[in-house]
Amino acid sequence: MRSTHWVSVLLLCAVGSCSNGNPAAPGANVPHLTFRGSCDASAAVALSDDSFLVADDENNILRLYRIADGSMPIRAFDLTAYLAIAPENPEADIEGATRVGDRIYWISSHGRNKDGKMRPNRYRFFATDIRGTGDEVSIRGVGKPCVTLAQSLVASPIGLQLGLDKATRLDDDLSKKERERLASKEAGLNIEALAASPDGRTLYIGLRNPLLPMASSKRAIVIPLENAQAVIESSAAAQFGKAMLWDLGGRGLRSMEYCPQQKAFLLIAGDPDERDNFALYRWSGEPAEAPTLAMLIKTGLPQFKPEALIPFGNRPELLILSDDGAIEVKVAGPDD
């Protein structure tokens, strides 16, 4: 049985303390947890020090988990109607999330599928508000999801400077070969990271693909979105800041989040394709400063594919989530 078809497991790994400057050393023997009810974890945020909300890139459901339980979700929130998802190829492909107060911003991949085919449902930038606490928490969509972020980015001065039009070719009539080249894990646009500045005014959009070729290496691209609230609440045109180009050893961004205890951003980087080459970096938040390597992610778990990280306000652990959708796992039933 393939876990891509049968909902199975969500693995998390505590990779080290956010409260000190030196996360766990490479190859450290770190604990792991298994959660059921989802297998394609792609983005997550902490709701409290003992619970988190996770998105699955193969459906449009947000699931609430309690860390201590290690079991099924406490609650689930289906966003299909709010996202105005068309019935054909109905997944939004949610890939990044970040929390600002009681609001969570989410972003989809804004990329083509594995064959390079356009999938309009994958072009969503949206927000949800948190109401209540504990088991009574509820999640509600805010305003209107933005479906034109990719077009705005490509047409912006920074998008033109980076040549993102070549990674999207949104309106072009492409041959099969050209289309396949623009698949999200080849040379096409693929957004996977989203992080808010400490004051919540700026959201940093991290690209898994494309990487920008430079003299010494291929650079990962991070683009500031300066008016996220207005984009969501009043459908304002997106305003982008100056891009940052980071040397992450040929890796792109998989996840990024601000860790208050370190007063710095932590980010997961990995190859644009499916190779096992993941690393954790630390960034001061200063645009002129480059991230520094904290550790190579070597958990000892087979097929561990980091897709999201969660720092907590008062917990020393950092949780890293793995997308296990391609792993075959025996389960008790379709909801397990």
N, C-alpha and C positions, 0 to 999 in steps of 0.2 A: 504494500500500500504506500502510495506517495503522499507525503505530508502536505504537498501543495494542494491536494484535493481533499484531504481529510485533516481538519483543524487539529493541531497536535500540541506542540510545545513552544515555549518561549524561554530561552536561556538567558540568565544574567550572570555577570561576573564582577565581583568587587575587586577592582584592580589596584586599589591603594587609597590612601587618605588624602582628602582635599585640604586637610588642615595643616599640611607641611609642604615644603617646597620640593620634596622628592618622592613622587609616586613610586609604587612598587617596582623593584628592579626587574629587568628583562628576565623572563623565564621563571618569575616567582610563582610559588605554589599558592594560588589564590582560590578561595571558595567559590562555588557556583550554586545557583538556584535554578529550579525548573518550574515554570508556570504553564498551565494548560489552557486551552481555549483559543489559542492564536499561535500561528507558526511563522508568519511573515512580518515580524516586528520591523518597523521602519522609522518611527519617530516617537518621542515620549517626553513627558514633563512630570516633575514631582508635584503632587497636590498637597502633600504633607510630608512629614519625616518618615511616615510608614506606609505611604500609598503613592501610586503613580498612574498616569493615564497614558495609554499606548495606542498608536495607530498601526494598522496593517496595510501594506501596500497592495494587497490583493482584494480588499473590500473597502467600504466607506464607514466602518464601525470603529468607534473609539471604545476601548475597554479599560475599566478601572480595576486595578489589582491592589491587594494589601500585601506588603512584603512578607509579613510573618506567616501568612497562610500557605504560600507556595502551592496554590491550587487554582481553581477556576476564577474568572472575573467576578467581582462583587456586583458590578453593573455594566451595562453596555449601552452605547448611544449611537444610533444609526443616523448618519448625516446625509444620506442619499437624496432626500427631498430638498433639504436646505441647499445642497450643492448643485441642484438642478441637473442631475446626472442623466444623460440619455441612456436608454436601455441597451444599446449595442456597445459591447466592451465597457461594462458599467463601472469599472474601478477608477477612482480618482488618482491612484498612485501617490498617496501622501508620503512624503519623504523627510520633512523637517518640521520642527516645532520649537517654540520658545514662549516662555511665560513672562508677562508684564503685569504685575499686580494680580488682579482676578481675571485677566484676559489672556488667552492663549492664541498666538498666531500660528497658522499652519501653512505649509507650502507643498505643492505637489511637484513632481519631477520636471514638468514643463518640457518633457522629451517624447520622442517617438518610441514606438515599441521595439522589440528585439529585431524585427524585420525592417525597421525604418519607416513603418507606416504611421501616418498621423492618427492620433487618438485625442479628439477634442476634450474628452473628459479629464485628461491628465493636466489640463491647464487651469489650475485653481490656486488662488491665494485667498485665504479666508481667516476668520477669527471666531472663537467661541468664548463665552463668558462663563465663569464658574459661579454657581449659586449653591449656598449651603455648605455643610461640612460633613465629614465622616461618611457613613453609609447613606446619608440623605442628600449627598451632593448631586447636583444636576448640571448638565452642560447644554448651553443654548447657543445657536448660531447668531452672529452679530451682523447687521447690515446685509450687504449683498456681496457674495464671493466675486472676486476680481478674476475675469477670464482673459484679460488682455495684457497681463504683466509681461509675457514674453515679447509681444509686439512692441510694447513701450520700451523694454530693455534693448532690443535689437536696434530700434530707431533712435535711441538716445545717443548723445555724443560719446559716452563711455562705451556703449555697445558697439558703435561704429569703429571706435578706436581699437577695440579688442577683436574686431572681425567676427562678432557673434552672428552676423547675418549668414556667414558661411557655415555655421554650425546648426542653423535652423532651416533656412531656405523655405520659409513658411508658405509662400505663395507660388513657388516654382513648380513647374511640371517636370518631374524627375524621372530618369530611367530607373530600372530596378537596381542597377549597380550603384547609382548615385544615392538612391533612397537607402539602400542597405548600409552605405557608408555613414549615414546620418543616424543610425541606431544609437540609442542612449549609451550603450557600452562600447561604441566604436568612436566616432568623431562628433556625434551630435550633442546638443545641449542636454545636460542632465543635472538638475539641482537636487542636492541631498542634504544641505546643512542650512540651519537658520538659527541665529542667536541675537538676543537683544543686548544693547549696551546697558551698563548699570543704571542709567537714568531712564531707560526705556524709550528714548527718543529715536534711536537708530536701530534698524534691524540689519544684520549682516547676512547676506545671501551667499552661501558657499557652493561652488560648482564641483561636482565629481568629474564632469566633462564639459567643455574641452579643457585641456591644458594648453598654456600659451608657450610655444617654443621660444627660448631665448638663447643667448650665446652659450651658456654653460649647462643649462638644464631646462626641463619643461616646468612651468610655474602653475601652481593652483591659483584660481581666480576667486576673490571675495569682493562682492559689490555691496556697498551700503545703500539701503532703502531709507530715505529720510522722512517720509510722511506716511507710514503704514496706517496710522489711525484714520487719516483723511481718506486714504484709498478705500478702506473698508466702510467707514461710516457715511461718506458723502460721494463715493465713486470718483474721487479726485484722480487726476493723472499722476502716475508714479514719478517720483523725483529721486534720482540716483546720485550718489556721491562718487568720489574718486575711487577707482578700484585699487585693491591691494593684490600684489602678485607675489606669491610665496613659494620658496623652494622647499618642497616637502619630499625630496628624494624621488621625484617623478610620480608622486601620489596626488590624488584629488581629495576633496573634502567629502567625508561621509557623515559627520556630525560635529556640532560645535555648540558650546554653551558656556555661559559665565558662571564661575564658581566663586561665590561670595567669600568663602573662607580663605581662598588663595588670593582674592582680589585680582583675578586673572581669568582669561578664557582657556578652556581645555577643548581640544579638538581631536577627532579621530580622522586619520587620513588612510587611504587605501588606493590601490591601482584602479584605473578606470574600468578595467575588465574584471574578471572573477578570480584573479590570482590571489593567493594567500600572502599578502604583504601589507600588514596593518601596523600603524604606529600611533601613539598618543603624543600630542604636542601641547605646549603651553605658550600662550600669547598674552603679553602685558596689556593689550588694548590700545597701545600707542601705534598709530598708523605707520610711523616711520620705522618701527621695530619689527623684526621678523620673529615668527614663532621659534621656539627651541624644542628639540626632541626631548621628551620625558622618558619614553620607553617604547620598545617594540612590543606589540601585543602578542604574547605567546602564552596562551592559557593552558595548553595541554589537552584541550578538548578538541576532538576531531570535527572538522568542518565548521569551526567557530567563525562566523562572519559578522564582525561588529557593524551595526547600523545606527545605533543611537546611544548616547550617554546621558546619565542623569546625576547631576550633583544635588545634594540635599542641603537644606539650610542649617540643620543642627546634627546631621549624621556625618561621621568621618568618612564613610565609604562612598566611592564613586561607582555607580552601576553602569555596566556596558551591556547592551542588548544585542543579541545575535539574530539574524534572519535565517531561520532554519527550514524555510519552505521547501528546499530540495532534499531534505533528509527523510528517509523512510522510518516511520515510528509506529509501533503498534499502539492503538488506542482502543478505549472501550466502546466508543461510538462517535458519530459525526460531530457532536458538540464537545468532545474531549480535547 
